[in-house]
C-alpha cells in the first residue's frame, strides 16, 4: 500500500521537546545587569531544574519556569542553558540565547603576521557605535617590545585607527594591544587585541 512521503516522515521524526519555546532569544540593552526569562511546558508540571551556569536562579510552579539571569558580566553574545525534568519523565535542555550589543567594535580580534614575511603595517579599526555607552578611546598600549604602533583618529569622532607593525618577523612573537576607554563600567573599560608573529 502506498503511503505519502510526508506521513512517513512525520512518523519517523523524534518527539518534540515538552516546552513551547525551548530556545529563547533575548536582546539585551547596553549596561543591562539583569533580565527575567519565562518558559512554559506543554502541559506536564515541572519537577526539577538544574542550572548550567551560576549566573541564573530559577523558580517553578506547575508548568511555568521563571529564570532570573545576572547579565552584568556578559560582554559578548552567549548561550546559557538549564536542564529541566517534567512530571511525564521527559528531560529537556532549555536554552537562552543572549544578544549583547557591542559597545566597542573591532575590525579584528587579533593581528597575525607569518614568520619570515615582510613586516608590513596592519591597521586596526575601533568603532564606537551610535548609542554606545563608550564616549572615547583614551589610551592604547602594547605589552612587550615586539611590535610598534601609532594611534590616530578616524574619519569621524567615533572611529579610531591603530597602525601596528612588528619590529621583525624573523622570530615568533606574541604580545597584546590594550585599548582603554573613558567608560567606568568594567564591561566597557577596554578591550585586548592579540598580536602574533607565527
C-alpha positions as CSV (number, residue, x, y, z in Angstrom):
1,X,0.0,0.0,0.0
2,X,1.3,3.5,-1.0
3,X,1.8,6.0,1.8
4,X,2.5,9.6,1.3
5,X,6.1,10.6,2.0
6,X,5.0,13.4,4.4
7,X,3.2,10.8,6.5
8,X,6.3,8.5,6.7
9,X,8.5,11.5,7.7
10,X,6.0,12.5,10.4
11,X,6.1,9.0,11.9
12,X,9.9,8.8,11.9
13,X,10.6,12.2,13.5
14,X,11.5,12.2,17.2
15,X,9.1,13.6,19.7
16,X,9.3,17.3,20.2
17,X,10.6,18.8,23.4
18,X,8.0,19.2,26.1
19,X,8.2,23.1,26.1
20,X,6.5,25.6,23.8
21,X,9.8,27.5,23.3
22,X,12.8,25.5,24.4
23,X,15.1,28.1,22.7
24,X,14.5,31.8,23.5
25,X,16.3,34.8,22.0
26,X,16.8,37.7,24.4
27,X,18.2,41.0,23.2
28,X,19.9,43.0,25.9
29,X,20.5,46.7,26.2
30,X,23.8,48.4,26.9
31,X,24.6,48.1,30.6
32,X,21.7,45.8,31.4
33,X,22.6,43.9,34.6
34,X,19.6,41.5,35.0
35,X,16.7,40.0,33.0
36,X,13.9,37.6,33.5
37,X,13.1,34.7,31.1
38,X,9.9,32.6,31.4
39,X,9.5,29.1,29.9
40,X,6.2,27.2,29.8
41,X,5.9,23.4,29.4
42,X,3.3,21.9,27.1
43,X,1.2,20.6,30.0
44,X,3.3,18.4,32.2
45,X,4.3,20.0,35.6
46,X,7.9,20.9,36.1
47,X,9.5,18.8,38.8
48,X,13.2,19.6,38.7
49,X,15.5,22.3,37.3
50,X,19.3,22.2,37.0
51,X,21.1,25.3,36.0
52,X,24.3,25.0,34.0
53,X,25.5,28.5,35.0
54,X,25.8,30.2,38.3
55,X,24.5,33.4,36.7
56,X,20.9,32.0,36.9
57,X,18.4,31.4,39.7
58,X,15.1,29.8,38.9
59,X,11.7,29.1,40.4
60,X,8.9,27.0,39.1
61,X,5.2,26.4,39.7
62,X,3.1,23.9,37.7
63,X,4.0,24.3,34.1
64,X,5.8,27.7,34.4
65,X,9.5,28.2,34.9
66,X,10.8,31.7,35.8
67,X,14.6,32.3,35.4
68,X,16.4,35.3,36.8
69,X,19.7,36.0,35.0
70,X,22.6,38.1,36.1
71,X,23.8,39.6,32.8
72,X,26.3,42.1,34.4
73,X,29.3,40.1,33.1
74,X,28.1,39.4,29.6
75,X,30.4,41.3,27.3
76,X,29.5,39.3,24.1
77,X,26.6,37.2,22.8
78,X,26.3,34.0,24.7
79,X,24.0,30.9,25.3
80,X,23.0,29.9,28.8
81,X,21.2,26.6,29.5
82,X,19.1,24.7,32.1
83,X,18.2,21.1,32.3
84,X,14.5,20.6,33.2
85,X,12.6,17.4,34.2
86,X,8.8,17.3,33.9
87,X,6.3,15.0,35.6
88,X,5.9,12.9,32.5
89,X,9.6,11.9,32.8
90,X,10.9,14.0,30.0
91,X,14.2,15.8,30.3
92,X,14.6,18.9,28.2
93,X,17.6,21.3,27.8
94,X,16.3,24.8,27.6
95,X,18.5,27.5,26.0
96,X,18.6,31.3,26.5
97,X,20.4,32.9,23.6
98,X,21.5,36.4,24.7
99,X,22.3,39.0,22.1
100,X,24.7,41.5,23.7
101,X,25.2,44.9,21.9
102,X,28.8,45.7,21.3
103,X,29.9,49.0,22.8
104,X,33.3,48.7,21.0
105,X,33.5,47.2,17.6
106,X,36.9,46.0,16.3
107,X,37.9,45.2,12.8
108,X,39.8,42.2,14.1
109,X,40.3,40.5,17.5
110,X,43.9,39.6,16.5
111,X,46.5,40.7,14.0
112,X,48.8,38.0,12.6
113,X,52.0,38.0,10.6
114,X,53.7,35.0,9.1
115,X,57.3,34.3,10.2
116,X,59.8,35.4,7.6
117,X,57.2,37.6,5.7
118,X,57.6,41.3,5.2
119,X,56.8,43.2,8.4
120,X,54.1,45.3,6.8
121,X,51.9,47.5,9.0
122,X,48.3,46.5,9.7
123,X,45.5,48.9,10.6
124,X,43.1,48.1,13.4
125,X,39.8,50.0,13.3
126,X,38.0,50.7,16.5
127,X,34.4,51.9,16.2
128,X,32.0,53.2,18.9
129,X,28.5,52.5,17.5
130,X,25.7,55.0,17.9
131,X,24.2,54.6,21.3
132,X,27.3,53.0,22.8
133,X,28.0,54.0,26.4
134,X,31.6,54.5,25.5
135,X,32.4,58.0,24.5
136,X,36.1,57.9,23.8
137,X,39.2,55.8,23.4
138,X,41.6,57.2,26.0
139,X,44.7,55.0,25.6
140,X,46.5,52.3,23.6
141,X,49.4,50.3,24.9
142,X,51.4,47.2,23.9
143,X,52.6,44.6,26.4
144,X,56.1,43.7,25.2
145,X,58.6,45.1,22.7
146,X,58.0,43.0,19.6
147,X,55.6,45.5,17.9
148,X,55.3,49.2,17.4
149,X,52.1,51.2,16.9
150,X,50.7,54.6,16.0
151,X,47.2,55.6,17.1
152,X,45.1,58.1,15.2
153,X,41.6,59.4,15.0
154,X,39.4,58.1,12.1
155,X,37.1,59.9,9.6
156,X,34.6,60.6,12.4
157,X,34.6,61.3,16.1
158,X,33.7,57.7,17.0
159,X,36.3,55.9,14.9
160,X,39.9,55.3,15.9
161,X,42.7,53.7,14.0
162,X,45.8,52.0,15.4
163,X,48.6,51.0,12.9
164,X,50.7,48.1,14.2
165,X,54.0,46.9,12.8
166,X,56.2,44.0,14.0
167,X,59.7,45.0,14.8
168,X,60.8,41.8,13.0
169,X,59.2,38.7,11.6
170,X,62.4,36.5,11.8
171,X,61.2,35.0,15.1
172,X,57.9,34.1,16.8
173,X,56.3,36.8,18.9
174,X,53.1,37.2,20.9
175,X,52.0,40.5,22.5
176,X,48.8,42.2,23.4
177,X,47.5,45.6,22.3
178,X,45.4,47.0,25.2
179,X,42.8,49.6,24.3
180,X,41.3,51.6,27.2
181,X,38.2,53.8,27.1
182,X,36.5,56.5,29.1
183,X,33.9,54.1,30.5
184,X,33.7,53.3,34.2
185,X,31.6,50.1,33.5
186,X,34.0,47.1,33.7
187,X,32.4,45.6,30.6
188,X,33.4,48.6,28.5
189,X,36.6,49.8,30.2
190,X,38.8,48.3,27.4
191,X,39.5,45.5,25.0
192,X,42.5,43.4,24.2
193,X,43.7,42.6,20.7
194,X,46.3,39.8,20.3
195,X,49.4,40.4,18.1
196,X,51.3,37.5,16.8
197,X,54.2,36.5,14.5
198,X,53.9,32.8,13.9
